[in-house]
């Protein structure tokens, strides 16, 4: 962030980080993804214009474990299991216009549900653009900014303060 163009952009990033942190804590969001996908995201993020041209692995369902629909697991994905399949290859040679779902099983607890389904079968991760991560995607992922605005409503900020706080977040 030390090479941002303006002071306003630096301040906007700082406000966003603080508010997203508070949203994660207030709503007990689950944002864990396997390290193999974090590594792949980091490799993609280092490319020029990555924020506009790349897709990043992100969790589709970020609701707290007890609030998940049909989710058998109430624990975050753990370290890779001994029989883990290799992580997906970079999508640079594949069609980036279609979102893919991760096909990985590097979760330490694939057992543990009474219905026999897997806790971390990889279907809970999907490639999303930075805009989709921030603004939402489909019916299943609300986006971080709408959650920030819901949080600001929840804590009942005065209208003037809310305008000042949300001003840098307007995209």
C-alpha positions in Angstrom: 0.0 0.0 0.0 3.0 2.3 0.3 2.8 3.0 -3.5 -0.8 4.1 -3.7 -1.5 7.1 -5.9 -3.3 9.2 -3.3 -3.7 9.6 0.5 -7.4 9.1 0.0 -6.8 5.6 -1.4 -4.6 4.7 1.5 -7.2 6.0 3.9 -10.0 4.1 2.0 -8.0 0.9 2.3 -7.4 1.4 6.0 -11.1 2.1 6.6 -12.1 -1.0 4.6 -9.7 -3.3 6.5 -10.9 -2.1 9.9 -14.6 -2.5 8.9 -14.1 -5.9 7.3 -12.3 -7.0 10.4 -15.2 -5.8 12.6 -17.7 -7.6 10.3 -15.8 -10.8 10.5 -15.8 -10.7 14.3 -19.4 -9.4 14.7 -20.9 -12.0 12.3 -18.5 -14.8 13.1 -17.7 -15.3 9.4 -15.8 -18.3 8.1 -13.2 -17.2 5.6 -10.7 -20.1 5.9 -9.4 -21.6 2.6 -6.7 -24.2 2.2 -3.1 -23.0 2.1 -2.7 -24.4 -1.4 -5.4 -22.0 -2.6 -3.8 -19.1 -0.7 -0.5 -19.8 -2.4 -2.2 -19.9 -5.8 -4.0 -16.6 -5.0 -0.7 -15.0 -4.0 0.9 -16.1 -7.3 -2.0 -14.6 -9.2 -2.0 -11.4 -7.1 1.6 -10.6 -8.1 0.7 -10.2 -11.8 0.2 -6.8 -13.4 -3.4 -5.6 -13.1 -4.3 -8.7 -11.2 -7.2 -6.9 -9.4 -8.9 -6.3 -12.8 -7.8 -9.4 -14.7 -7.4 -12.4 -12.4 -9.7 -14.5 -10.4 -9.0 -15.6 -6.8 -10.1 -18.6 -4.8 -12.6 -17.6 -2.2 -15.1 -19.4 0.0 -18.7 -19.4 -1.4 -20.4 -19.8 2.0 -19.0 -17.5 4.7 -21.8 -17.9 7.2 -20.9 -19.0 10.7 -20.7 -22.8 11.0 -23.9 -23.1 13.0 -25.8 -21.1 10.4 -24.8 -23.1 7.3 -27.3 -24.8 5.2 -26.6 -28.5 5.0 -22.9 -28.0 6.1 -21.9 -31.1 8.0 -18.7 -29.6 9.5 -18.4 -27.0 12.2 -14.6 -26.8 12.0 -12.4 -24.9 9.6 -10.5 -26.9 7.0 -7.3 -28.2 8.5 -3.9 -29.1 7.1 -3.6 -31.2 4.1 -4.4 -34.9 4.6 -1.8 -37.5 3.6 -3.9 -38.5 0.5 -4.6 -35.0 -0.7 -4.9 -34.4 -4.3 -2.7 -31.7 -5.9 -4.0 -28.2 -5.9 -5.6 -26.9 -9.1 -3.3 -25.5 -11.7 -3.3 -21.8 -12.5 -6.1 -20.7 -14.8 -3.9 -18.6 -17.0 -4.2 -21.1 -19.8 -7.8 -21.9 -19.2 -10.9 -19.8 -20.0 -11.1 -17.2 -17.2 -14.7 -16.2 -18.0 -16.2 -19.3 -16.4 -15.9 -19.6 -12.6 -14.6 -23.0 -11.5 -15.1 -24.8 -8.2 -12.0 -26.1 -6.4 -11.7 -29.8 -6.6 -9.5 -30.4 -3.7 -9.7 -32.5 -0.6 -6.9 -31.3 1.6 -9.0 -31.0 4.7 -8.1 -32.9 7.8 -11.6 -33.9 8.6 -13.4 -35.2 5.5 -15.3 -37.6 7.8 -17.5 -36.6 10.7 -21.0 -36.0 9.4 -23.8 -38.3 10.1 -25.1 -38.1 6.6 -21.9 -39.4 5.1 -21.1 -36.1 3.2 -17.7 -34.6 3.3 -17.0 -31.5 5.3 -14.3 -30.1 3.0 -14.9 -31.7 -0.4 -13.6 -28.6 -2.2 -17.0 -27.5 -3.5 -17.1 -24.6 -1.0 -14.4 -22.7 -2.8 -14.7 -20.9 -6.1 -12.7 -18.5 -8.3 -14.1 -15.0 -8.1 -12.9 -11.6 -9.3 -11.9 -9.0 -6.8 -15.2 -7.1 -7.6 -17.2 -10.3 -6.9 -15.5 -10.8 -3.6 -16.3 -7.2 -2.6 -19.7 -6.8 -4.1 -21.2 -10.3 -4.1 -21.9 -13.1 -6.6 -25.2 -14.8 -7.3 -27.7 -15.7 -4.6 -25.1 -17.6 -2.5 -22.4 -15.0 -1.7 -23.4 -11.6 -0.4 -20.0 -9.8 -0.8 -17.9 -8.0 1.8 -19.2 -4.5 1.1 -22.9 -5.3 1.5 -21.9 -7.0 4.8 -20.0 -3.8 5.9 -23.1 -1.7 5.1 -25.3 -4.1 7.1 -22.9 -3.9 10.0 -22.9 -0.1 9.9 -26.7 -0.2 10.0 -26.6 -2.8 12.9 -24.4 -0.6 15.1 -26.7 2.4 14.4 -24.2 5.1 13.5 -25.4 8.6 13.3 -26.2 9.6 9.6 -23.3 12.1 9.4 -20.7 9.6 10.7 -22.1 6.9 8.5 -21.7 9.1 5.4 -18.1 9.9 6.4 -17.2 6.2 7.1 -18.9 4.9 4.0 -17.7 7.6 1.6 -14.4 5.9 0.8 -16.2 2.6 0.3 -18.3 3.8 -2.6 -17.3 1.8 -5.7 
